[in-house]
Amino acid sequence: MIVATNTIKIQSGHVDAVAERFKNPKGVHQAPGFVRMELLKSQEEGYDELKVCTTWESREAFDAWVNSDAFKQAHARPSGAQGGAHPGSAGQPGGTAPQGSSVMLGAKLSVHEVLFSL
């Protein structure tokens, strides 16, 4: 099993609005090998942070999701969106949201193998 964590930096005061967008998972929960998703929030000095943690049966299952058409659709910016304000723009593995009018300051993906859980 693996856990993929997308850490998203957000301008202070906007984390709850961005977090609201993740309540509709847009297909990830139906992907083969998907186990669960958790959204963690913290407030840091000068910015807020969301950690989108998805658990997968295998790295292959996660990679299949990332390379799927469903992933691309879930992470596409709506037409007319500016500056990467949609969570998907920063949700690309290893990607960052464009600067500018966006409240998203950047994102970083990390993938960890689960050794054990209690």
HELIX and SHEET records of a PDB file:
HELIX    1   1 VAL A   15  ARG A   21  1                                   7    
HELIX    2   2 VAL A   28  GLN A   30  5                                   3    
HELIX    3   3 ARG A   59  VAL A   66  1                                   8    
HELIX    4   4 ASP A   69  ALA A   74  1                                   6    
HELIX    5   5 PRO A   87  GLY A   91  1                                   5    
SHEET    1   A 4 PHE A  34  GLU A  44  0                                        
SHEET    2   A 4 TYR A  47  TRP A  56 -1                                        
SHEET    3   A 4 ILE A   2  GLN A  11 -1                                        
SHEET    4   A 4 MET A 104  GLU A 113 -1                                        
END                                                                             
